[in-house]
Amino acid sequence: MPRRPLSSRLASPRAWVDPESLPDYKDPASIAGNAPRRVKQLILNTLGAYGIGSPRCFAHTVGRRIRIAEVNYRTDGPTTTAVVVADVQACQEMLNGAGTVHGGCLCYLVDNCASFPLIALGLIKNINGVGVTQAMTVSFHAPASIDTCMRITSTSVTLGSRIMTSRCEVSDKDTGQMIASALLSKMQPTAPPARL
């Protein structure tokens, strides 16, 4: 059976998912940080169209609870790093049978939130930072109950034209207790070579 070419309904001739081509999702006015408003808007647009999608998409109600609080850039010599902070209030749809946030739900949140600094850094380096998740390593440190507001801090590690990596920490916003930590690797997908 022949392989179907890799495609995305959000693809443009330029990229797998092009933040510049996505519809506006929410207003970035409440997002703090030194990143330009345009970068904040394009991160929100990518979250809305790619990370959350329509109401029929996987984990839509969970994704809609992500609130981006800050988008910052830091430059140290030749290295620029993007840091994005998001808050997510736990809700019933996130809980497992024991009444704590399900590990799979945390992975979904990490997958989305750890992508944000890659998108931000890509925008200033003119490299598409969206990509698709290649690998994710998550360590779970403590449970989160329905009363927990999770603070998710994600930092870019590397950003190349094909491979990109970020790290992510999920903590209790009120107490600072670490809930989970993760390392996310993403890649730019390419279409398979044409067969003659």
N, C-alpha and C positions, 0 to 999 in steps of 0.2 A: 504494500500500500504506500503510495507516495506521501511524503511529508507535506503538510500544508505550510505555506509561508507564514512566518511570524507576523502577526498584525495586532493592532490595537485600534479601537474606534476613536481614540484620542490622539492617534499618530498624525504627524504632519510630514511633509517631505524632508523636514530638517531633523526630526527626532521621534523616538518612541512615544513620548508624551512631551509636548512642547508647552511649558507654562505660559508663554506669550499668547497662545491660541485658545486658552481656556476661558470660559465665562467667569465674570466676577462672582465671588462667593464671600459674603459678609464684608464688613467695613473694617479696614485695618487701623482706624483712628485710635482705638484703645490699646493697641500693641505698643509697648515701650521698646526702647533700645535705639542704637545708633544706625541701624540699617535704614536705607531709604524707604519711603512709603511704597514705592513701586515693588521692591523686593518683598515686603510684607504682604502686599496684595497678591503677588504671584504665588507665594507660598500658600496663602489661603485658597486661591483658585485651584491649585494642585490638590490640596486636601479635599476640597469640595467635589471636584470632578473625578479624581483618580482614587483618593483614599476613602471617600465616603460613598460617592455615586448616588444612584436613585434610591428611593425608599425600599425597593425590592432587593437591593444589593446586600451582600453579607455584612453583618454587624453595623448596618446603617445607624441604628439608634445609639450604639456605643460611639461611633465615630463623630456623630453630631455633638457629643459632649466635650470634645477636645477644644480647649480655649487657649490659643496662643497668647502668651503674656509678654514675651520679650524676644527680639531678634537683634543680636549684636555681632559685630565683627571685631576681632583683635588682630593686630599686626605686630609680629615680633621678628624684626629683621626681614628676611625674604618670605617668611611664612605668614599667611593670613588664615585665621581660624574663624569659623562661624559657630555661634552658640545660640540655640533656640530653647526657650523655656515655655512649657505648656502646662496647663492645669486641667485635671479631669476629676470631676466629682463621681465617685462610685455610685452605681444605681443597681436596681434589682436585676436588670438584664445582663449585668456583668458577673453575677454571683454563681458559684457552684452550689452543690447540695449542702455543703458545710457552712454556707453563709459568708464566704469570703470571695474576693475577686478571683475568677478562674485564671489559671496560668495561660490558657489559650487566649483569653481576653487581653491579658498583659502583653502577650506576644503581638497581637494585632495592634495595640497601642504603641508598642516599641517600634514595630515595622513602619507605622505612619510617622511618629514623632522623630525617630532617628533619621528619617529621610529629609526633614526640614533643613538642617544645616547644610546638607549636600546641595539642595536646591538653591539655598541662599548663596553659598560659595560659588556654585556654578554660574549664577547670574552675574557676579562681579568678575568672574574669570572668563566669561563667554564660553562655558562648557556646559552642556546639558547635564544637570545633576539629578535628574529624576530616576531613570533606569529601572531595573527590576531587581528584586532581592535575590541574591545568590546564596547567602548563608547568614544565619543569625544564631548567635550563642547567647543564651539567657541564663543567668543565675538568679534563683529566687531566694531571698533572704528572710522575709517576714510576710505574714498574711496581711491583706488589706480588707477591712470590713466595709459595710455600706456607708458608714459615717466618714470614711476616709476621702479627703481630697488629695489626689495624687499629683505631685509636682514632678514633671518629666523634663529633665535637663539633658539635651543632646548636643554633642560637640563633634564637628568634623575632624577627621584624622587625616585622610588622604582623599584627593580628588584628581583622578586622571581622566583621559579621554575615554577609557573603557571600564576601569575598575575604580570604585570609590568606597570609603569606609568611614563609619562614624561610631561613637560610643554613646551610651545612654544610661542614665541613672533615674530610677523611679523611687521617690521617697514620699513619706507622709508630709504634706505641706505644713501641717501644724507642729508635729513633733520632730521632724527631720529624720525619723527612722527610715533606714534603707529598706525598700520593698523588693526591688529587683535591679540588676545591672545587666548591660548587654553590649555586644559588639555586633554591628550590622555591616555586611558587605553587599554592595550592589554592583550591577554591571549594565552597560549599554547593550541591549540585544541587537543582533544583526540578522538580516534575512539570510537564509541558506544560499549558497552559490547556485546560480542558474545551471540547469542540466541541459546539455545539448542533445 
